[in-house]
Amino acid sequence: MYAAEGVISLMDASVKPEKLRELTGEEIAGKIKEYKTELFNLRFQNAVGHLKNTSRIREVRKTIARLMTIAGEKAASKPEKEADNAE
């Protein structure tokens, strides 16, 4: 599977926050949903005993936390921008 330039692959071991900040709110929400689905699948595989790389669970959890933090930052800065435009 080839990843296009600027596209974040789900198999990236560690996604840099700089790249995530370039995404729009909808893209971040989509990525959170994708990673949560992956996390569910990893947990299921681990419970059944088929997961070989258990550290991937931790990586995915941390990536979800990064995405949620950046989404919160964008949401917090959005009203400030709207207030500046109103003046």
C-alpha positions in Angstrom: 0.0 0.0 0.0 1.5 3.3 -1.1 0.7 6.5 0.8 0.3 9.7 -1.2 2.3 12.7 -0.1 0.5 14.5 2.7 -1.7 11.5 3.5 -1.3 10.0 6.9 -1.2 6.3 6.9 -2.8 4.3 9.7 0.4 2.2 9.8 2.6 5.1 10.8 4.3 4.2 14.0 4.2 7.8 15.3 2.3 10.6 13.7 3.9 14.0 14.1 1.6 16.7 15.7 2.8 19.2 13.0 1.3 17.0 10.3 -1.9 16.6 12.3 -2.4 20.3 12.8 -2.5 20.8 9.0 -5.7 18.7 8.9 -9.2 20.2 9.0 -11.7 19.5 11.7 -13.6 17.0 9.6 -10.4 15.2 8.6 -9.3 15.0 12.3 -12.7 13.6 13.3 -12.4 11.0 10.5 -8.9 10.0 11.6 -10.1 9.6 15.2 -12.9 7.3 14.0 -10.4 5.3 12.0 -8.0 4.9 14.8 -10.7 4.0 17.3 -11.8 1.2 14.9 -8.2 0.0 14.6 -7.9 0.1 18.4 -11.1 -2.0 18.7 -9.7 -4.5 16.3 -6.4 -4.7 18.0 -8.0 -5.2 21.4 -10.2 -8.0 19.9 -7.1 -9.7 18.4 -5.3 -9.4 21.7 -8.2 -11.0 23.6 -8.3 -13.9 21.2 -4.5 -14.3 21.3 -3.8 -13.4 17.7 -2.0 -10.1 18.2 1.7 -10.3 17.7 2.7 -6.7 18.1 1.0 -5.6 21.4 2.8 -2.3 21.5 0.6 -1.2 18.6 -2.3 -0.8 21.0 -0.3 1.8 23.0 0.8 3.6 19.8 -2.8 3.9 18.6 -4.1 5.1 22.0 -1.5 7.8 22.0 -2.3 8.8 18.5 -6.0 9.1 19.4 -5.0 11.3 22.3 -2.9 13.5 20.0 -5.8 13.9 17.6 -8.3 14.7 20.4 -5.9 17.3 21.8 -5.4 19.0 18.5 -9.2 18.9 17.9 -9.7 20.6 21.2 -7.0 23.3 20.4 -8.8 24.0 17.1 -12.2 24.2 18.8 -10.8 26.6 21.5 -9.1 28.9 18.9 -12.2 29.0 16.7 -14.3 31.4 18.8 -11.3 33.7 19.1 -11.0 34.0 15.3 -14.7 34.6 14.9 -14.6 37.4 17.6 -11.7 39.0 15.8 -13.7 39.1 12.5 -16.8 40.6 14.3 -14.9 43.7 15.4 
